[in-house]
Amino acid sequence: MELSDYIGLLHPAIAVVFVFPLIGNVVNFAWSARQRRLQAKAKIKSKIPPVVGTEHKRMGEWLTGSVVGLSLIGLAHPIGEEIIKKQLWVKDTFQLFFILMMFAATIASLVLLYKAKPALWRGIFATLSGAGLVILGCQDGIFRRTNEWYISHYYIGIAAALLMIFSLAIVPDIYKDRSNRWRIIHTVVNTFALLLFIGQGMTGARDLLEIPLKWQKPYVNQLYEKQCITQPCQVQSGSAPTIEKSK
């Protein structure tokens, strides 16, 4: 494995070690908070501590930042490889500057979203954060699997990240709304997001099996170019590195 391969493992490693356990905690606190509210409504003394609501909110905020950050890491690796491959710092400095500014603007917008109080500013920063993810996802080098978008790790991941941003933006409205309309919207949105996260687990595992190591890419590219899945073909070794057998 080369350095590029190890960098490519950062995205799935962070997802497995940090993000998915965090999702489990958020779901657990969400369920506990709902059960406590229902018990309080029925005037039943609850054994669930009052802190579950606060912890659900705190961990939900952590989850949004983690999902968006993980998405940016997942986008940065293939974009960075494409920048190096095309030598954009020589051939197209404007595009390189634009990409770097989009990463910075997306991160800054998310930070400001955490701090924003008025609904207008929350909407603006949420929109800018989401737009930044979408624009970065449209750059060259990103494997989108558009022909199978419904099982695409990219499309499912971007959709989940956008839902997390939306959920963060409406948090203050949930506590202000006595009709529970925003709470219902929050529940529906995040239930759907949970299904997307499950899909991410499956499509991410599949893509790890499909993504070749750097030295394998020339061979794999030939398989796709020659459509070896439908017809017999021969893969040329070219200038690929030779692996010596240990004695």
C-alpha positions in Angstrom: 0.0 0.0 0.0 1.1 3.5 -0.8 0.5 6.8 1.0 -2.6 7.5 -1.2 -4.1 4.2 -0.2 -3.6 4.9 3.5 -5.2 8.4 3.1 -8.1 6.7 1.3 -8.8 4.6 4.4 -9.3 7.7 6.6 -12.9 8.1 5.5 -14.1 4.6 6.3 -12.0 4.3 9.4 -13.4 7.5 10.9 -16.9 6.3 10.0 -16.5 2.9 11.7 -14.6 4.1 14.8 -16.4 7.4 15.5 -19.5 8.3 13.4 -21.5 5.0 13.5 -21.1 4.6 17.3 -22.2 8.2 17.6 -25.3 7.5 15.5 -26.2 4.7 17.9 -25.9 7.0 20.9 -28.0 9.7 19.3 -30.7 7.2 18.4 -30.6 5.8 21.9 -31.0 9.2 23.5 -33.7 10.1 21.0 -35.8 7.0 21.9 -35.3 7.7 25.7 -36.2 11.3 25.4 -39.4 10.4 23.5 -40.3 7.7 26.1 -39.9 10.3 28.9 -42.1 12.8 27.1 -44.8 10.2 26.6 -44.6 9.2 30.2 -44.8 12.8 31.4 -47.8 13.3 29.1 -49.5 10.3 30.7 -48.6 11.6 34.1 -46.5 8.5 34.8 -43.4 8.9 37.0 -40.5 8.2 34.7 -37.3 6.4 35.7 -35.5 8.0 32.7 -33.3 10.9 33.8 -34.2 14.4 32.5 -30.7 14.8 31.1 -31.5 12.5 28.1 -33.1 15.4 26.1 -30.0 17.6 26.6 -27.7 14.8 25.8 -29.6 14.0 22.6 -29.3 17.6 21.5 -25.6 17.7 22.3 -24.8 14.5 20.6 -27.0 15.4 17.6 -24.9 18.5 17.1 -21.8 16.4 17.3 -23.2 14.0 14.7 -24.0 16.8 12.2 -20.4 18.1 12.4 -19.0 14.6 12.2 -21.1 13.6 9.1 -20.3 16.8 7.2 -16.6 16.6 8.2 -16.6 12.9 7.1 -18.2 13.9 3.8 -15.5 16.6 3.2 -12.8 14.1 3.9 -14.4 11.6 1.5 -14.5 14.3 -1.2 -11.1 15.7 -0.5 -9.2 12.5 -1.3 -10.3 11.9 -4.9 -10.4 15.7 -5.6 -6.8 15.9 -4.3 -5.7 13.0 -6.5 -7.3 14.7 -9.5 -5.6 18.0 -8.7 -2.2 16.2 -8.6 -2.9 14.2 -11.8 -3.9 17.3 -13.8 -1.3 19.6 -12.1 -3.9 22.3 -11.6 -1.5 24.6 -9.9 0.2 24.9 -13.3 -2.7 24.4 -15.8 -5.7 26.0 -14.0 -4.9 28.0 -10.9 -8.4 29.5 -10.9 -10.0 26.1 -10.5 -7.6 25.1 -7.8 -8.3 28.3 -5.9 -12.0 27.8 -6.4 -11.9 24.3 -5.0 -9.8 25.3 -1.9 -12.2 28.3 -1.3 -15.2 26.0 -1.5 -13.8 23.7 1.2 -13.0 26.7 3.4 -16.4 28.3 2.8 -18.3 25.1 3.5 -16.5 24.6 6.8 -16.9 28.3 7.8 -20.7 28.2 7.0 -21.1 25.1 9.2 -19.3 26.8 12.1 -21.4 29.9 11.7 -24.6 27.7 11.5 -23.7 26.4 15.0 -23.5 30.0 16.3 -26.5 31.6 14.4 -29.6 32.3 16.4 -32.1 34.1 14.0 -34.0 31.8 11.7 -32.9 33.8 8.6 -29.2 33.4 9.3 -29.6 29.7 10.2 -31.3 29.2 6.8 -28.6 31.1 5.0 -25.7 29.2 6.6 -27.4 25.9 6.2 -28.0 26.6 2.5 -24.4 27.6 2.1 -23.1 24.5 3.8 -25.3 22.2 1.8 -24.4 24.1 -1.5 -20.7 23.7 -0.7 -21.0 19.9 -0.3 -23.0 19.6 -3.6 -20.6 21.8 -5.6 -17.6 20.0 -4.3 -19.3 16.7 -5.2 -19.6 17.9 -8.8 -15.8 18.2 -9.2 -13.8 15.9 -11.4 -12.4 12.8 -9.7 -15.5 12.0 -7.7 -17.0 8.5 -8.4 -20.7 9.2 -8.2 -22.2 6.0 -9.8 -24.9 8.2 -11.4 -26.3 5.4 -13.5 -27.2 3.6 -10.2 -27.8 6.7 -8.0 -30.2 4.8 -5.7 -27.4 2.6 -4.5 -24.6 5.2 -4.8 -22.5 5.7 -1.7 -21.9 9.3 -2.9 -25.6 10.3 -3.4 -26.8 8.6 -0.2 -23.9 10.2 1.7 -24.6 13.7 0.4 -28.4 13.3 1.1 -27.6 12.2 4.7 -25.3 15.1 5.2 -27.9 17.6 3.9 -30.5 16.2 6.2 -28.1 16.5 9.2 -27.5 20.2 8.2 -31.3 20.8 8.0 -31.8 19.1 11.4 -29.2 21.3 13.0 -30.8 24.4 11.5 -34.3 23.7 12.9 -33.2 22.8 16.5 -34.2 26.2 18.0 -37.6 26.1 16.3 -38.3 22.7 17.9 -38.1 24.2 21.4 -40.1 27.3 20.4 -43.0 25.5 18.6 -45.7 24.4 21.1 -47.7 22.7 18.3 -44.9 20.1 17.9 -44.9 20.6 14.1 -41.1 21.1 14.0 -40.6 18.1 16.3 -42.6 15.9 14.0 -40.6 17.1 11.0 -37.4 16.5 12.9 -38.4 13.0 13.7 -39.5 12.1 10.2 -36.3 13.7 8.7 -34.0 11.9 11.0 -35.8 8.5 10.7 -35.2 8.8 7.0 -31.6 9.8 7.6 -31.1 6.7 9.8 -32.2 4.6 6.9 -29.7 6.4 4.7 -26.9 5.7 7.2 -27.8 2.0 7.1 -27.5 2.3 3.3 -24.1 4.0 3.8 -22.8 1.1 5.8 -23.7 -1.4 3.0 -22.6 0.7 0.0 -19.4 1.7 1.8 -18.5 -1.9 2.5 -19.2 -2.7 -1.2 -17.1 0.2 -2.5 -14.2 -0.8 -0.3 -14.2 -4.2 -2.2 -14.4 -2.4 -5.6 -11.8 0.4 -5.1 -8.4 -1.0 -6.2 -5.0 -0.1 -4.6 -3.0 2.5 -6.5 -0.7 0.0 -8.2 -3.8 -2.0 -9.3 -5.7 0.9 -10.9 -4.0 0.5 -14.4 -5.1 -3.1 -14.6 -8.7 -2.4 -13.3 -9.1 0.5 -15.7 -8.3 -1.8 -18.6 -10.9 -4.3 -17.4 -13.6 -1.5 -17.6 -12.2 0.0 -20.9 -12.2 -3.4 -22.6 -15.6 -4.5 -21.0 -14.1 -7.7 -19.8 -17.3 -8.4 -17.8 -19.1 -9.2 -21.1 -16.3 -10.6 -23.3 -12.9 -12.3 -23.0 -10.0 -9.9 -23.0 -6.3 -9.6 -22.1 -4.9 -7.1 -19.7 -1.5 -5.7 -20.5 1.0 -5.2 -17.7 2.6 -2.1 -19.2 4.9 -0.3 -16.8 3.1 -1.6 -13.7 5.5 -2.6 -10.8 6.7 -6.1 -10.5 6.0 -7.9 -7.3 8.8 -10.3 -6.3 8.0 -13.5 -4.5 9.7 -13.9 -1.2 12.2 -16.8 -1.0 
